[in-house]
Amino acid sequence: MKPIIFTQAMIFDGTGRDLFPGEVRVEGNRIVTVAEGTEQLSRERAEIINCNGATLMPGLVESHGHLSWPSSVGRIFNGMMLPPEEHLLVTAHNARVTLEAGFTSVYSAGSLGARFEIALKKEIEGGYLPGPRLISSSLEQGPKDVLGVPPAEGNKHGRGVDGMRAYAAEMAELGVESIKLLLSGDDAFAPGASQNLTYTEEEVAAAANEAHARGLWLSGHAQSVESIKIGLRHGFRILYHCSHADEETLDLLEAKKNEIFIAPAVGLRYSRLHEAEAFGITREVAEKMGVFAEVERMQKLYPEMRKRGIRVLPGGDYGFPYNPVGRNARDLELFVKLFGYTPIETLVAATRLGGELMGMEVGLIKAGWLADVLLVEGDPTQEVQILQHRERLLKIMKNGQFVA
């Protein structure tokens, strides 16, 4: 494969600095040189891509991915569970849709099939199916018959310390990389359930200790103060929502800001408020689900996290019929609109910080890093919303190869 040179580009490198003119050379699956200003790279043997002033930037990272949540842009399912053969095909379709939306990496926040993401990742990495880099996850797991937890498709673990330890061991043996636990309930399923702890701390500790011993990461749905604290105490890599965090909890998060990532999943909340009526979520239903109150809390909470330097990432729980996969980039606009982030701050969260979450050399336009890049018509550092428009994504490169 020929080396590729992007020339006449305006580069957003993911660090947070302003756009700068330059050239980028890709060889194999790596960025090998980034030249600024008028410096011209050697054209020897290279394929030249004239960017004509378009923005060259890192591929985006989805921090709250649900590739097996079935609905995608242009293909809506009113339910969540499908026959397993069909469901796996839909999951593969959603991987392609996500990649074509500019998201070259996904950290999974839970699957609807125990081996869906393991099989999908193998096919993507083998080059047989298009899709993003993937940190694969277990089933999104909560215990049976707990108020405010969605019914699981088959309970995959017993209760108690032994049951939780065995579940973590089983998931490790299957080959997942991250275990998702619902540490709290959710008001969307039962009023007030966000304050319910779904496990004892001893159960969480047993699962966490086994997961860490086997080299797995942990992600957690955590809305209440105590669920956030449990996630922090037991080394969870990323916590979702955190919408009831108080001042003490913010202090704890700030103290561990180099160890923890947070993703609010604001896209789902926004869609429930504004786009879900056709699916039965009227304004009155959204009120009962606590969505209005949660968004109000988020608008106070996440600007404070931003000030404290806590790593807050876009990732909007996409895959519901009113919040389909492929709309992922809307989270970036909502960070600006609702949380007071600048477009550049939001882009850093979706690239460099997302790369840190993935634990991979992605998220930066930097020599030696993996060549996951987007060529975008326009300037997303001024108008981040343009990333939602597929026609603005002129080129999508993953691992040094053009995928769209």
C-alpha positions as CSV (number, residue, x, y, z in Angstrom):
1,M,0.0,0.0,0.0
2,K,1.3,3.4,-1.0
3,P,2.1,6.0,1.7
4,I,-0.6,8.7,1.8
5,I,0.0,12.5,2.2
6,F,-2.8,14.8,3.1
7,T,-1.8,18.3,1.8
8,Q,-3.5,21.7,2.0
9,A,-5.2,20.6,5.3
10,M,-6.2,22.6,8.2
11,I,-5.3,20.3,11.1
12,F,-7.1,19.9,14.4
13,D,-4.6,17.6,16.2
14,G,-6.8,16.7,19.2
15,T,-4.6,18.5,21.8
16,G,-6.9,21.6,22.1
17,R,-4.8,24.0,20.1
18,D,-6.3,26.0,17.3
19,L,-6.4,24.7,13.7
20,F,-3.1,25.0,11.8
21,P,-2.2,24.5,8.2
22,G,0.0,21.6,7.4
23,E,0.5,18.2,5.9
24,V,0.3,14.6,7.3
25,R,2.0,11.5,6.0
26,V,0.5,8.1,6.7
27,E,2.5,4.9,6.1
28,G,0.8,1.6,6.8
29,N,-1.5,2.0,9.7
30,R,0.4,4.8,11.4
31,I,0.8,8.6,11.1
32,V,4.6,9.0,10.5
33,T,5.0,12.8,10.0
34,V,3.0,15.9,10.8
35,A,4.4,19.1,9.1
36,E,3.2,22.5,10.0
37,G,2.9,25.7,7.9
38,T,4.5,25.7,4.5
39,E,6.8,22.7,5.1
40,Q,6.3,20.2,2.3
41,L,6.8,16.5,2.9
42,S,8.5,14.2,0.4
43,R,6.1,13.0,-2.3
44,E,8.2,9.9,-3.1
45,R,5.9,6.9,-3.9
46,A,3.0,8.6,-2.1
47,E,-0.7,9.0,-3.0
48,I,-1.6,12.7,-2.6
49,I,-4.9,13.8,-1.0
50,N,-5.5,17.5,-1.6
51,C,-7.7,18.6,1.2
52,N,-8.3,22.1,-0.3
53,G,-8.5,23.7,3.1
54,A,-10.8,21.1,4.8
55,T,-10.2,20.1,8.4
56,L,-8.1,17.0,9.1
57,M,-8.8,15.7,12.6
58,P,-8.7,12.5,14.6
59,G,-11.5,10.0,14.4
60,L,-14.2,10.3,17.0
61,V,-14.6,8.0,20.0
62,E,-18.0,6.9,21.3
63,S,-17.6,6.3,25.0
64,H,-21.1,4.8,25.7
65,G,-21.6,2.4,22.8
66,H,-24.4,0.0,22.4
67,L,-23.9,-1.5,19.0
68,S,-26.5,-4.2,19.8
69,W,-29.2,-1.7,20.7
70,P,-31.0,-2.3,17.4
71,S,-32.3,1.0,16.1
72,S,-30.1,3.0,13.7
73,V,-30.6,6.0,11.5
74,G,-32.9,4.8,8.7
75,R,-33.7,1.5,10.4
76,I,-35.9,1.8,13.5
77,F,-37.0,-1.2,15.6
78,N,-39.8,-0.6,18.2
79,G,-38.4,-3.2,20.5
80,M,-35.0,-4.0,21.9
81,M,-34.7,-7.8,21.5
82,L,-34.6,-9.7,18.2
83,P,-34.1,-13.3,17.3
84,P,-30.4,-14.0,18.0
85,E,-29.4,-14.6,14.4
86,E,-31.1,-11.4,13.2
87,H,-29.8,-9.5,16.2
88,L,-26.2,-10.3,15.5
89,L,-26.6,-9.1,11.9
90,V,-28.2,-5.9,13.1
91,T,-25.3,-5.4,15.5
92,A,-22.9,-5.7,12.6
93,H,-24.9,-3.2,10.6
94,N,-24.8,-0.7,13.5
95,A,-21.0,-1.1,13.7
96,R,-20.8,0.1,10.0
97,V,-23.3,2.9,10.6
98,T,-21.2,4.1,13.6
99,L,-18.0,4.1,11.6
100,E,-19.6,5.9,8.7
101,A,-20.7,8.6,11.2
102,G,-17.0,9.3,11.9
103,F,-16.6,7.2,15.1
104,T,-13.5,5.1,14.5
105,S,-13.5,3.8,18.1
106,V,-16.2,2.6,20.5
107,Y,-16.0,1.7,24.2
108,S,-19.0,-0.6,24.7
109,A,-21.3,0.1,27.6
110,G,-23.0,-3.2,27.4
111,S,-24.3,-5.8,24.9
112,L,-27.6,-7.6,24.4
113,G,-25.9,-10.8,23.6
114,A,-23.1,-12.4,25.6
115,R,-20.9,-13.1,22.6
116,F,-22.2,-10.5,20.1
117,E,-19.3,-8.1,20.5
118,I,-16.6,-10.8,20.8
119,A,-17.7,-12.2,17.5
120,L,-18.1,-8.8,15.9
121,K,-14.7,-7.5,17.1
122,K,-13.0,-10.6,15.6
123,E,-14.6,-10.0,12.2
124,I,-13.8,-6.3,12.2
125,E,-10.2,-6.9,13.2
126,G,-9.8,-9.6,10.6
127,G,-10.9,-7.2,7.9
128,Y,-14.1,-9.1,7.1
129,L,-16.6,-6.5,8.3
130,P,-16.5,-2.7,8.5
131,G,-16.6,-1.2,12.0
132,P,-14.8,0.8,14.6
133,R,-12.2,-0.3,17.0
134,L,-14.1,-1.8,19.9
135,I,-13.6,-2.4,23.6
136,S,-16.0,-5.3,23.9
137,S,-18.4,-5.6,26.8
138,S,-20.4,-8.1,28.7
139,L,-24.2,-8.1,28.8
140,E,-25.5,-4.9,30.4
141,Q,-26.1,-6.6,33.7
142,G,-28.3,-5.9,36.6
143,P,-29.8,-8.4,39.1
144,K,-33.3,-9.8,38.6
145,D,-36.3,-8.3,40.2
146,V,-34.7,-5.1,41.4
147,L,-36.9,-2.0,41.1
148,G,-35.7,0.3,38.4
149,V,-33.6,-2.2,36.5
150,P,-34.7,-3.2,33.0
151,P,-35.6,-6.9,32.7
152,A,-32.5,-8.9,31.5
153,E,-32.8,-11.4,28.7
154,G,-31.7,-14.3,30.8
155,N,-30.0,-13.7,34.1
156,K,-26.3,-14.3,33.7
157,H,-25.2,-14.3,37.3
158,G,-26.2,-15.4,40.8
159,R,-26.3,-13.1,43.7
160,G,-23.8,-13.0,46.6
161,V,-20.0,-12.7,46.6
162,D,-19.6,-16.1,44.9
163,G,-22.1,-15.5,42.2
164,M,-20.6,-12.2,41.3
165,R,-17.1,-13.5,41.3
166,A,-18.1,-16.4,39.1
167,Y,-19.9,-14.0,36.7
168,A,-16.8,-11.9,36.2
169,A,-14.7,-15.1,35.7
170,E,-17.2,-16.3,33.1
171,M,-17.1,-13.0,31.2
172,A,-13.3,-13.1,31.2
173,E,-13.3,-16.6,29.8
174,L,-15.7,-15.6,27.1
175,G,-13.2,-12.9,26.0
176,V,-14.8,-9.6,26.8
177,E,-12.6,-6.7,27.8
178,S,-15.0,-4.7,30.0
179,I,-17.8,-5.7,32.4
180,K,-20.8,-3.4,32.7
181,L,-22.8,-3.4,35.9
182,L,-25.9,-1.4,36.8
183,L,-24.8,0.0,40.1
184,S,-28.0,1.9,40.6
185,G,-31.5,1.8,39.2
186,D,-33.0,4.3,36.8
187,D,-36.0,6.6,37.2
188,A,-36.9,5.8,33.6
189,F,-38.0,2.3,34.7
190,A,-39.5,3.2,38.1
191,P,-39.9,6.6,39.8
192,G,-37.1,7.1,42.4
193,A,-35.2,4.0,41.3
194,S,-32.1,6.0,40.6
195,Q,-31.5,6.1,44.3
196,N,-31.6,2.3,44.6
197,L,-28.4,0.3,44.9
198,T,-28.7,-2.8,42.9
199,Y,-25.9,-4.7,44.5
200,T,-24.3,-4.8,48.0
201,E,-20.9,-3.3,48.1
202,E,-19.5,-6.8,48.9
203,E,-21.0,-8.1,45.6
204,V,-19.5,-5.2,43.6
205,A,-16.1,-5.8,45.3
206,A,-16.1,-9.5,44.4
207,A,-16.9,-8.8,40.8
208,A,-14.3,-5.9,40.6
209,N,-11.5,-7.9,42.3
210,E,-12.0,-10.8,39.9
211,A,-12.2,-8.5,36.9
212,H,-9.1,-6.7,37.8
213,A,-7.2,-9.9,38.5
214,R,-8.1,-11.0,35.0
215,G,-7.2,-7.7,33.3
216,L,-10.7,-6.5,32.6
217,W,-12.1,-3.0,32.9
218,L,-15.3,-2.1,34.6
219,S,-18.0,0.3,33.5
220,G,-21.0,1.3,35.6
221,H,-24.5,2.8,35.4
222,A,-24.4,5.0,38.5
223,Q,-26.9,7.8,39.2
224,S,-27.1,8.0,43.0
225,V,-24.4,9.4,45.2
226,E,-23.6,6.1,46.8
227,S,-23.4,4.2,43.5
228,I,-20.9,6.7,42.3
229,K,-18.8,6.3,45.4
230,I,-18.9,2.5,45.1
231,G,-17.7,2.7,41.5
232,L,-14.8,5.0,42.6
233,R,-13.9,2.8,45.6
234,H,-13.7,-0.3,43.4
235,G,-11.7,1.0,40.4
236,F,-14.4,1.4,37.7
237,R,-12.9,2.8,34.6
238,I,-15.9,4.8,33.5
239,L,-19.2,5.7,35.2
240,Y,-22.3,6.7,33.3
241,H,-24.8,9.4,34.1
242,C,-23.8,10.4,37.7
243,S,-26.7,12.8,37.6
244,H,-27.2,13.0,41.4
245,A,-23.6,13.8,42.3
246,D,-23.3,16.3,45.2
247,E,-20.5,18.5,46.3
248,E,-18.8,15.7,48.2
249,T,-19.0,13.3,45.3
250,L,-17.6,16.0,43.0
251,D,-14.6,16.3,45.3
252,L,-14.1,12.6,45.2
253,L,-14.3,12.6,41.4
254,E,-11.9,15.4,41.2
255,A,-9.4,13.6,43.5
256,K,-9.5,10.7,41.1
257,K,-9.8,12.6,37.8
258,N,-6.7,10.9,36.4
259,E,-8.2,7.5,37.1
260,I,-11.9,7.8,36.1
261,F,-13.9,8.8,33.1
262,I,-17.5,10.1,33.2
263,A,-20.1,10.0,30.4
264,P,-23.5,11.7,31.0
265,A,-25.4,10.1,28.0
266,V,-27.1,13.4,27.4
267,G,-28.1,12.4,23.9
268,L,-30.7,9.9,25.2
269,R,-32.1,12.4,27.7
270,Y,-32.4,15.1,25.0
271,S,-34.2,12.7,22.6
272,R,-36.6,11.6,25.3
273,L,-37.5,15.3,25.9
274,H,-37.9,16.3,22.2
275,E,-38.2,13.4,19.9
276,A,-39.8,10.4,21.6
277,E,-43.5,11.3,21.5
278,A,-44.1,9.0,18.5
279,F,-42.8,6.2,20.6
280,G,-45.1,6.8,23.6
281,I,-42.9,9.2,25.6
282,T,-45.1,12.2,25.8
283,R,-44.1,15.3,27.8
284,E,-46.2,13.9,30.7
285,V,-44.4,10.5,30.5
286,A,-41.0,12.2,30.3
287,E,-41.9,14.2,33.5
288,K,-42.8,10.9,35.3
289,M,-39.5,9.4,34.1
290,G,-37.6,12.3,35.7
291,V,-36.1,13.4,32.5
292,F,-36.8,17.1,32.9
293,A,-35.3,17.2,36.4
294,E,-32.3,15.1,35.3
295,V,-31.4,17.4,32.4
296,E,-31.7,20.4,34.8
297,R,-29.3,18.8,37.2
298,M,-26.9,17.9,34.3
299,Q,-26.9,21.5,33.2
300,K,-25.5,22.5,36.6
301,L,-23.4,19.5,37.3
302,Y,-21.4,19.0,34.1
303,P,-20.2,22.6,33.8
304,E,-18.8,22.1,37.3
305,M,-17.1,18.9,36.3
306,R,-15.6,20.8,33.4
307,K,-14.2,23.5,35.7
308,R,-12.6,20.8,37.9
309,G,-10.9,19.0,35.0
310,I,-12.9,15.8,35.4
311,R,-12.7,13.8,32.1
312,V,-16.3,14.0,30.8
313,L,-16.8,12.3,27.4
314,P,-19.5,12.4,24.8
315,G,-21.4,9.2,24.4
316,G,-25.2,9.3,24.3
317,D,-26.7,5.8,24.8
318,Y,-27.6,5.6,21.1
319,G,-29.6,2.7,19.7
320,F,-33.1,3.4,21.1
321,P,-35.8,3.9,18.5
322,Y,-36.0,7.6,19.3
323,N,-32.2,7.9,19.7
324,P,-30.7,5.8,16.9
325,V,-27.2,4.7,16.3
326,G,-25.6,7.0,13.7
327,R,-26.7,10.1,15.5
328,N,-23.7,9.9,17.9
329,A,-22.1,13.2,16.9
330,R,-25.1,15.1,18.3
331,D,-23.6,14.6,21.8
332,L,-20.9,17.1,20.8
333,E,-23.4,19.8,20.0
334,L,-25.2,19.1,23.3
335,F,-22.0,19.5,25.3
336,V,-21.8,23.0,23.8
337,K,-25.5,23.8,24.0
338,L,-26.2,22.5,27.5
339,F,-22.9,22.2,29.4
340,G,-21.1,25.3,28.2
341,Y,-18.2,23.5,26.6
342,T,-16.4,25.3,23.7
343,P,-16.4,23.4,20.4
344,I,-12.6,22.7,20.9
345,E,-13.1,21.4,24.4
346,T,-15.8,19.1,23.1
347,L,-13.6,17.9,20.3
348,V,-10.8,17.2,22.7
349,A,-13.2,15.1,24.8
350,A,-14.3,13.1,21.8
351,T,-10.8,12.5,20.5
352,R,-7.8,12.8,22.9
353,L,-9.7,11.9,26.0
354,G,-11.6,9.2,24.2
355,G,-8.3,7.7,23.1
356,E,-7.2,7.7,26.7
357,L,-10.4,5.8,27.6
358,M,-9.7,3.3,24.9
359,G,-6.2,2.8,26.1
360,M,-4.9,3.0,22.5
361,E,-2.8,5.4,20.5
362,V,-5.8,7.0,18.9
363,G,-7.4,10.5,19.3
364,L,-4.5,12.6,18.2
365,I,-2.9,13.6,14.9
366,K,0.6,12.8,16.0
367,A,3.6,11.0,14.6
368,G,3.6,7.4,15.6
369,W,-0.1,7.2,16.4
370,L,-2.6,5.0,14.7
371,A,-4.0,6.6,11.5
372,D,-7.6,7.0,12.4
373,V,-8.6,10.4,10.8
374,L,-11.4,12.3,9.4
375,L,-11.4,14.9,6.6
376,V,-14.2,17.3,7.3
377,E,-15.7,20.0,5.1
378,G,-15.7,23.2,7.2
379,D,-14.4,24.0,10.6
380,P,-15.8,21.9,13.5
381,T,-13.7,23.9,16.0
382,Q,-16.2,26.7,15.2
383,E,-19.3,24.7,14.3
384,V,-19.1,21.3,16.0
385,Q,-22.6,20.5,14.7
386,I,-21.3,20.0,11.2
387,L,-20.0,16.6,12.3
388,Q,-23.6,15.4,12.3
389,H,-23.9,15.8,8.6
390,R,-22.6,12.7,6.7
391,E,-21.9,14.7,3.5
392,R,-19.4,16.9,5.5
393,L,-17.3,13.8,6.2
394,L,-15.2,13.8,3.0
395,K,-12.9,11.0,4.0
396,I,-12.9,8.5,6.9
397,M,-9.7,6.6,7.5
398,K,-9.3,3.9,10.1
399,N,-6.0,2.0,10.6
400,G,-4.5,3.7,7.6
401,Q,-7.2,2.6,5.2
402,F,-10.1,4.6,3.8
403,V,-13.4,3.2,4.9
404,A,-15.7,5.9,3.5
